[in-house]
Amino acid sequence: MLVRAKESYKIWHTHLANISRVDRYTIGIKIDDLFLSLLELIFRATFACDKFEKLSLVSQAISKADLLKFFLQIGWEHKVVDHTIYSKIILQLDEVGRMLGG
């Protein structure tokens, strides 16, 4: 699960440099921040000892993944994110969401 999220972030991060400056510092930064938050939540949930803490972190990760998909869709609709990049990232995020149970 963490590996899939890292792979999708790698795709996003290589694409971030190709986005125009205005879009990069608005929606690009928002998407990047959501990716990093998602990675952090998945990492923390992976090593959480307490069952209730793990459940809380997983539910937060599910909501972050959904929010990330929403902002990626907005970026795709406004031609900020290329169609091929968008489809690769969304497929991997869907897989991460299934692994999280969302």
Secondary structure, DSSP 8 states (H G I E B T S, - for coil): -HHHHHHHHHHHHHHHTTS-HHHIIIIIHHHHHHHHHHHHHHHHHHT--SHHHHHHHHHHHHHHHHHHHHHHHHHHHTTSS-HHHHHHHHHHHHHHHHHHT-
